[in-house]
Amino acid sequence: MSDFTSVTGADGVAVITWDVAGKSMNVMSTAGFALLSDLVDQALADPGVKGIVITSGKKDFAGGMDLNVIAQMRAGGAQAIFDGVMMMHKVLRKIELAGMDPKTKKGGKPIAAALPGTALGIGLELPLSTHRIFAAENPKAKIGLPEIMVGIFPGAGGTTRLVRKMGAMMAAPFLLEGKLSDPKAAKGAGLIDEVVPANELLDRAKAWVLSAKDADLVKPWDDKGYKMPGGNPYHPAGFMTFVGASAMVHGKTMGVYPAAKALLSAVYEGAMVPFDTALKIEARHFTSVLLNPSSSAMIRSLFINKEALEKGANRPKVEDQAVRKLGVLGAGMMGAGIAYVAAQAGIEVVLIDATQESADRGRKHSEDLLDKGVKRGKVTAEKKAEVLGRITATTDYAALKGVDLIVEAVFEDPKVKAEVTKKAEEAAGEGAIFATNTSTLPITGLAHASARPEQFIGIHFFSPVDKMMLVEIIRGKETGDVAVAKALDFVRQIRKTPIVVNDARFFYANRCIIPYINEGIRMVAEGVEPALVENAAKLVGMPLGPLQLVDETSIDLGVKIAKATKAAMGADYPDEAVDKVLFWMADQGRLGRKANAGFYAYSDKGERLELWAGLDDKYPLDKVQPSLTDVQHRLLFAQVLEAVRALEEGVLTDIREGDVGAILGWGFAPWSGGPFSWLDILGAERAVEICRGLTAQFGPRFHAPKLLVEMAEKGETFYGRFGQGAKAA
């Protein structure tokens, strides 16, 4: 079956339908582009065809470009990429000009796009080349250009057309932030032209085609008197737009995301030349970005690997384990958040706490979130009632009868967890899987309280649950495959991304993020300027500096974790220097944002201000400050070496999970593709060299793991050695 087919009706309208066989969502391939081009040529040459409508045979229009095409283009080098992109421009430009006489601007055939649902990437760039875009009324549909989110930018004319259509300032959120909109919002913003009832979509598009005039076929930028909305770069208003945009891009990306800079350059340079020249400029910048290793790493981690994990790449081969009824123990912020996302996904929830007041407060958390959605027009009153109707708040464990999954989210106290485990298992019956939501306590130890340890597993949610996309699933020593499958299927139901790790102290995410925080605190104790520590982290792509991060998570939590870790490790405990700072801060009552006092100062309203001046009094600044690069190496290697050790020890068994988990879990420099991708970009040999220098200066915590040394000696990369999905242990 062909990707595109064309049928001309008695009305003279050729309907070109995009329907890629074997795919739930249309994606564009090289062959697809060639076929589309041929069908457009045939329709334009046929005197019996009055116009064209391009639509989809699926519920959505398109999800973007086939990534295999991008990989093939990249493999061919710069010329292959540039030629491939220019081929796309040629086809889309043909659609745009539609056979009209270039001098008289007459004689063309109208071409409309009819979008039944989601249209992303090339799925919007193709419609943007038509003369009118119709979208079906579909609040679930998403329309936009999300390429920037995976390290590239809209390179098939989307950048050039959107800026000329809307102006640089109005187009910025859609290009530089990858903003997606439902059809109604897309029309309001000017991305599309009409939103019509779904059952009238094709008829309305055909009617427009049959009534269109020559003037309707001329895009503004092909008209003689065209002026860019908001002004071009040399217009006073346009100049200020580009100055502001440049500052905004640098402020948000800190200069480490090549795609954002290249996009802005393509827009700026393209705005000063004719449209067809601007397309060539866009193609050159797109070629440059596609050859950047950051682009490859981001696409691999944030698209290919993430999608594979969400589809169950590491799921045990057992029957479907979708959750029908969920029990949640503990109605605090974590438990309430879990109840909310489950109810949103259509799962019946029993929310249990020690008192009815606490249970009701947990249910109200869902009500408050839904009310915010109602105010924004994203949630209807009926939807709110439906979701809340799925949550039963109670103190009665007997309500757990019939649940197939229990998630425990009570205090991080083994005794408390053991008590509720026994009560819940007894009430729920033998079939239920029991999951503990813990961030630090070993799962195998907690499973001792269970009557069925093979049905006991860890599910570590990140806070706030409704916003954080990662869920860490922890397999204990006796955890069975059904429990793992149940956890994975549940995470898929609530539309989050899972990683599966084996049991060990701190699992994977916290194992890597705690050393990052600790390294920042160590530097403060050494006399390194706190602002240097924080800004060095942000300039290398971390969303928060280590000091701000510990303020957000709370300093007293850090103290609690430190004490528990020291008790468990005894003489092997390595973080005494960190504890001196952390414990002193706690003694001062500076517990972080929640206390309006931490490493940062805060206003009476809780707004974060400058770094606390008292740090300099307690820990005077060294006269000689380290270089920016040295600080960044310490902060990054504190994290990536733990990731490698986790892989060595079999805690992490798939490098895809290591990279995706790092980006989604704690925001590890997304431009790098994750810790393993970053080490591949850096090279194992160079990484070992840096480790040796750091070890000599700061101690054995920077000692290169045996695996990394071995790879350096062999000239290997992580993705070369372990491949996509290959098990490391």
Order of alpha helices (4+ residues) and beta strands (2+ residues): beta-beta-beta-alpha-beta-beta-alpha-alpha-beta-beta-alpha-beta-beta-alpha-alpha-beta-alpha-beta-alpha-alpha-alpha-alpha-alpha-alpha-beta-alpha-beta-alpha-alpha-beta-beta-alpha-beta-alpha-beta-beta-alpha-beta-alpha-alpha-alpha-alpha-alpha-beta-beta-alpha-alpha-alpha-alpha-alpha-alpha-alpha
